[in-house]
Amino acid sequence: MHPRHKTILLPCSLASAHDRVMLNLRRIRSLVMNHGILQVALDLLDLDRAVKIAQEAVEGGADWIEAGTPLIKSEGMHAVRTLRQQFPHAVIVADMKVADTGALEVEMAAKAGADVIGILADADDAVIAESVRAARLYGVKIMADLINVADPLARAQQLESFGVHIICAHVGIDQQMTGKESLNLLSTLSGQINIPLAVAGGIDASGAGDAIRNGAEIVIVGGNIVRSADVMGSTKEIRRGMNTGRGDVRRSRSKEEETHDIFMQVSAPNITDAMHRKGAMNGIVSICGTVKLVGKAVTVQTFAGDWAKPVEAIDVGMPGDVIVINNDGGTHVAPWGELATLSCIKKGISGVVIDGAVRDVDDIRALKYPVFAKSTVPNAGEPKGMGEINAEIRCCGQWVRPGDWIVGDESGVVVIPAEQAYEVARRALEIRKTEERIREEIQRGSTLAQIAHLEKWEKR
Ligand SMILES: O=C([C@H](O)CO)[C@H](O)[C@H](O)COP(=O)(O)O
């Protein structure tokens, strides 16, 4: 079927409400056929905040408003009813991710005011059939979410034959943290099915342009709008990306480069939050105050200030590495000082972390070089050569293996196991985005307790 004759998505509830039915078909065709529909996914737990964010997103150009799965799980159909009341002219999507009792769940969402209802593409065929039957009965549309489907193209074509109205190429939030990309999934479906294609999962302004170029008619955006300090501005930027179809030229980066770049953007607290409060070294401080340290560990075990192995590690390390030293609990004698620091700077070593003492502090501060230690003393040990380089060591209460990531700032030092680093970095970035939105709402006058609804969510 030639794209021009594609079914234009007109949820029957549009037809059912007089003022919505007055919508100009050409405007919708233009939205769908040329620049696409922007759907804001309200993946929040608090309905009041969700409504405020939705209002800003609509002002920024969002076309459809989605009650995200977390919001529905938190507030139920009250969330859908509220969005319907607050936005009588908008298309409301209920991202139910229906897995069973298709007719019941489609009916409840339709009666609450949803125009489009999200079901799991991986649900049993009987659920799909029941959902489609209920959708026809209540005049709503079914969007099938391909999240985690083994053979997405085959399932999408099958669901099209079952009467599903929209296929959503979706990479879930946890999947994104492991590096999976929704645009890659979209590209496997583009031009292969005749019903509208939606895409969801980590979409930003750049990705939105790519999505339109890759055949998406509905672009679903959650975090890059709802966790933005400037919701309207972010929405406008994504709308602009869709209208121009121009994504930024994405410099291809290795996962290691992307991990490093993200660690440079986030704080040590963001990282420990992303690691469920794990990874933080205890009792260690930055010698030079405001610093940022990111790199992979070269570990050194030494004793009583013996500085031979620590200094030899400078020759073992590569530019960008971090030297991590266990001084066997010795906080009264230093295995490190200014000359070793100067040698690191010349080699391009990123910084030094010492479970023990450091000396020549005034000179090191003058060099503004990232050194973290437990104490400062004037005396050093002897270069006897005891200990070893690149064995697994303890450092300030944390196990550190060669190649683990080290991130340090004024809050302290965090160790991230190498095999978890990319996912931890992505999660830490999401946490930073969430905090940017909370900071904005505090600036607007809400208290942190109000924003977090602490009384409601305290662990019972
Ligand atoms: O459906 C979603 C996810 O499963 C949480 O419910 C999101 O709405 C979807 O992933 C879009 O959100 P972002 O990935 O944050 O853009």
The ligand as an SDF file (V2000), in Angstrom:
LIG
                    3D

 16 15  0  0  0  0  0  0  0  0999 V2000
    7.2160    2.8050   28.1830 O   0  0  0  0  0  0  0  0  0  0  0  0
    8.1420    3.2950   28.7740 C   0  0  0  0  0  0  0  0  0  0  0  0
    8.9000    2.5380   29.8300 C   0  0  0  0  0  0  0  0  0  0  0  0
    8.5900    1.1470   29.6980 O   0  0  0  0  0  0  0  0  0  0  0  0
    8.4470    2.9940   31.2190 C   0  0  0  0  0  0  0  0  0  0  0  0
    7.0760    2.7660   31.3270 O   0  0  0  0  0  0  0  0  0  0  0  0
    8.5720    4.7120   28.4770 C   0  0  0  0  0  0  0  0  0  0  0  0
    7.4110    5.4870   28.3800 O   0  0  0  0  0  0  0  0  0  0  0  0
    9.3090    4.7590   27.1520 C   0  0  0  0  0  0  0  0  0  0  0  0
   10.4850    4.0240   27.3060 O   0  0  0  0  0  0  0  0  0  0  0  0
    9.6610    6.1960   26.7990 C   0  0  0  0  0  0  0  0  0  0  0  0
   10.4350    6.7200   27.8560 O   0  0  0  0  0  0  0  0  0  0  0  0
   11.9810    7.1530   27.5920 P   0  0  0  0  0  0  0  0  0  0  0  0
   12.7020    5.9050   27.2050 O   0  0  0  0  0  0  0  0  0  0  0  0
   12.4160    7.7210   28.9400 O   0  0  0  0  0  0  0  0  0  0  0  0
   11.9400    8.2000   26.5040 O   0  0  0  0  0  0  0  0  0  0  0  0
  1  2  2  0
  2  3  1  0
  2  7  1  0
  3  4  1  0
  3  5  1  0
  5  6  1  0
  7  8  1  0
  7  9  1  0
  9 10  1  0
  9 11  1  0
 11 12  1  0
 12 13  1  0
 13 14  2  0
 13 15  1  0
 13 16  1  0
M  END
$$$$
